[in-house]
Amino acid sequence: MAAPELQLVEAGGATFPTPPAGSIERHWVTGRMLGEAMLDGAYVDVRSSATIAALRPQYVRLALSLGFDDFDAAALKRAYPRELTHRLTVDFYALTREDGVPIAEGVRFGSRHGDDLALWAIFERPGDDPASRHLHQISSRIVDTDDVNLIQAMDLHGLTWRDS
């Protein structure tokens, strides 16, 4: 088989420096916002052993077909494939009581970065514009490189600032 004709370009000595791994340019924070709010309502806790046991019979076949070893906490923490967690979320959104009132306002789940980190997905329902009716005391501010939480997160992940 003949080699395909490729268009080659001479680099002319150009260099493309690679920044140090784990470094972030300071201007990354420009325009970024941090939001905080108080949350109320009932949420499905997918980290709970009772929830996993209750859901397993219905979702184990899907989990296995997607390449997971089982329907368990490990499968629910994996980033990919997303089909399993997406399907669960769609099904949770649709759950209602007999009177049509939603059973859950969203999902509480664990971060794959640590069991001590709780993440919340809040379902958007009709009438929630511009924000969920389950969020109260909403505030936001511009992210600052001196923010204690940002510094803690960067330390946790071994990240550093670099100048442009």
N, C-alpha and C positions, 0 to 999 in steps of 0.2 A: 504494500500500500504506500502510495506516495505521500510525502509530508505535505500538509496544507501550506498554502502561501500565506505567510504572516507578515504584517506590516511591522517593521522594527524601527524603533526610534532611539537615537543615541542620547544618552543622558547628559553628555557634555560636562561631566564632573559634578553634577548637581548632588547636593547632599540633603537628606531629609532626617534631621535629628529626631530621635525618639525620646520623649520625656521619660523621666524615671517612673517605673511602675508604682502605682499607688499614690501618685501626686495629682493634685487638682489645681487648675489655674484659679486664682482668687476671684477673677471676674465671673466665675460660675455662679456665685450667689446673686449677681445683679438681676434684679427683678423677681427673684424667687420669694415666695410668701410662705409663712408658717401660720397655720390655723389651729385654733383650739375651740372646743365646745364641750358642754355637758350632754350626755346621752341618756335617754330613757327608753323604755319599751322592753319587749321580750325578744331574745336572740337565740338562735340555735347554736349550741356550743358543740362544734364538731370534734373538739379535743376530748370530750367526755367519753369515758369507756361505755357508759350506758347508751349514748347516742350512736357510737360506732357499732355496738352490739345490735341495736335496733335496726340500723340501716344495712348491716352486712348482708342479710338474706336477699334484699332487693338489689344490691349493687355489686356483690362479689363477682358475678359473671361479667359485668362491664369492666370491672377492675382487671380481671384476668385477661380479658380480650385486649386490653390496652397495654399488656405487658407487665402489670404489677404482680407481685408474688401473692398478694392477698388484698382484701379490703380491710385496711387497718390504718392506724395513725400515720405510719410511714408513707403510705400511699397518699394520704390527704395532705402531707407536707411537701411532696415533690412538686417542683415547679412545672415539670412536663411529664407526660402529656396533660394538657389542661382539660381535656374532655370530661374526666371524672369529676373534678371540682365544679366545672361549669354545669354539668348535668345536675349535680346536687343542688347548686344554687338556684337553678331554674325551677326545680321541683319544690324547694323550700319556699320560694316566692309565691308559688301557686297554692300552697297549703292554707286552707281557711276553715273556720269553724262552720257549724251548720247554718249560722246566720250570715255567712259571707265575710265576716271579719277575719283579716289575716291572722294566722297563728303566730308568725314571727315577723319582726321588723328588719331582720337581717341575720347575719352569721358572725359568730365569734370563732376565730380559729388561731392556731399557733403559727408562729413564724418558723420557717426552716432554719433561721439563724439562732434559735433558742426557745425552749419551752416557756421561759419566763416572759417572753414578748407576746402579748395578745394583740391580734389585729381584728378589726371590725369592718365588715361590709354592711352598709346600710342600704336597704332596698329603697329605691325611688318609687313612690306611689303617686297616682294621680292627685293633684292638688298640693304637691310638695314643692312647687316652684317658688322661690329659687333654692330652698334647702329643705331637708326633711323636717317635718313637724316634731321629730324626736330629738332634734338638736336644740339646745338652749344655751344661753350665755355665750354666743358665738363671738369670737374675736379673731383678728388676724394682724399680722405685722410682717414687715420686710425681714428676710433672713439676714442676720449679721454674722460675720466670721467670728465674732467673740461670743456668740450664743453658746451657753453652757451645754445644751443638749446636742448641738452640732459638734462641738469639740469632743464630747463624750462618744458620739457615734463615730467620728473620725478615728479616735483612739482605738475604739473597739475593732474597727476594720483595718487598722494600720495605714490610714491615709494621712497625707501631709499636703500643705499648701505650697504652691510654687507661683512665682511671678511670671507673667506672660513673656 
